[in-house]
C-alpha cells in the first residue's frame, strides 16, 4: 500500500450529500443509475453516475445520504456529465455497498 501525507488527504473533498433523484442510465456500458445529489450550500447539487444497481432501486435511493468526492474534475460518461464520485465498497460477492453516515448529518458536511 502506498502511503500518502496528511496534506495529500486534505486535498480530497469527501462530503455528504442527499440523493434527490435517481434514474436508470440506459446508455451506460455497465448497469448504472444517474443520480442528482444535494451537497447543501457548501457545494450545491451535483450529478453522478453510479454502478449500484445490484443492491439499490432508484426509489430506495431517494433521500439517502452518501459520501462522495466532490473535487474531481467532471467526467463525461456517454451523454452524461458526472460531477462527483459516490463512494462504495464491494460486499463478499462484489456488489457495491454505498458509504453513508449512520445518522443524519448536514448536507455538505466534510469528512475529516
N, C-alpha and C positions, 0 to 999 in steps of 0.2 A: 504494500500500500504506500502510495506517495504521500508524504506529509506536506501540509500547507502551513503558512504562517497565519497568525491572527489577522493580520492586515488583509490577506487573501480572503479569509472568511467574511470580514467586514464588507467586502465589495459585493457580496451576494445579497440581494434584496429578497429575502424569504418572507412573504406576507400572507396573512389570512384574508380570504375573501369569501363571500356568499354567492353560490351559484344562483343566478336569476333566470337563466333559460338553458335548456339542453335539448338538442335535436340530433337525429341520426345524420351522419355525414356520408351520404351515399357515394360521393366521388372519391373518398379515401381508399387507398390501396388495401389497408387492413381495416377491419371494423372499428369505427370511432364515432364519437359524438362531437358536435360543435357546442361549445359552452360559452355563455357570457357570465362573467364573474364580477361582482361589485367589490372593489377594494376600498370603498369609502373615500373620504376627502383626500386622504394621503396619496392615492394613486388614481382613483376613478375606476370606471368599468374597463375591463379587458376581455378579449376573446381568446379562446384556446381550443385546440383540437386534442382530444384525449382518447386513447385506446383503452377504454374501461367498460366495454360492452358486456364482458363476461359476468360481472358481478352487480352491475347497476343498470336500471332503466332510466330513461330521461325523467320520468315523473318522480322517481326516488331521489334524483339529484337536486331538484329544485329546493332551495332553502338550506342545502348542506354547505357547511363551511369547509374549505380546503386550504392547504398550504401550497403556495406557488412561488416560483421565481419570477419576479416582475421586471427585472432589468436586463434580460436577454434582448438582443435585437429581434424585431418581428421576423417571422419565418413564413414564407409562402408555402402552403400545402395545397397543391392543386388550385382551385378557385378561392381558397380560404386563407386569410392572413391571420396566423396565430401570434398573439401578442404577449403571452406568458406561458410558462411551463408548469402545469399542475404536477405535484409530486405524488408518488405512489411507490409501493413495494410489492414484489411478487409473493403470492402465497406459495404453499408447498407444491402446487401444480402449475404455477406460472401466471395465474390470473392477477391483474393489478388491483391492489387494495389502496384506496386513497389515504393520504396522510391528512388527518383532521384533528383539531383540538378536541379534548374530551369534555369541554364545557364551552359555552358560547363566549366569544371574545369580540371586541370591536373590529369591524371590517377595516383592513389596513394595518392591523397590529403586526409588528415586525418580530420575527424570531430572533432571539439573542441569547 
